[in-house]
Amino acid sequence: RDALVKLSTLPLLAGRNIDSAFVVPTVASCIDIVVHCELVRGGHRRVAEILAPRGTVTGGVVEASPIFALREGRLEATGAYPARLGKFRAAGLDPASVLAVHG
């Protein structure tokens, strides 16, 4: 979520001709997946969370749902799906096969 905030804030540094009322909804509508990596002991990186922005903004914040999260050191599907599945399917990808939660 911090990455979405930063992506929404950086264009505002360009000057007064652009404001958050334009930037935040644009970020919300054009980013499909955010992969958060973290640095772990030994200097390695691992994926800590994968978020799917919903394409909406509430209170000036891009709404997003975690679709993968670390649980007991293991990245697991949460059962949530990206908001714009049609874009993935149009690219020949089947999110349901990757995101299915196996119990």
Summary of the structure (lengths in Angstrom):
residues: 103
radius of gyration: 15.6
end to end distance: 27.4
largest distance: 51.4
contacts: 244
relative contact order: 0.15
helix: 37%
strand: 34%
